[in-house]
Amino acid sequence: MRIGFLAARAGIPASRIRFYESKGLLPPPARRASGYRDYDDEALATLMLIRRAQRLGYSLAEIALYLHAPDGEGRRTLLLRCIEIKLAEYDGVMADTESRSARLRELRDTLCQVDYRPA
């Protein structure tokens, strides 16, 4: 399929597909006799994986590590380790957010108890 069709199916601009190719996230596609790129369904699956991983907070560098890992148990192990790292990051962010939220509630409650009258 041509790049415009692939872009439409993946829901991204064609320029992003070319960018992913330049960064090695997508292998160079076959070329038609006319010189146009010719993508297969695997390219679409890879693009969907990239988009999903980005929505989950993974950087392109992290995604590239996974995409370039050998197939099989090594790739699965790498993916599980990446997920555990991301979960730990999110758990830390959540703990920090909960702590800030608690401090703000305390401040609010303290201010509500004070009889404040502007001078």
Secondary structure, DSSP 8 states (H G I E B T S, - for coil): --HHHHHHHHTS-HHHHHHHHHTTSS---EE-TTS-EE--HHHHHHHHHHHHHHHTT--HHHHHHHHHS-TTHHHHHHHHHHHHHHHHHHHHHHHHHHHHHHHHHHHHHHHHHS-----
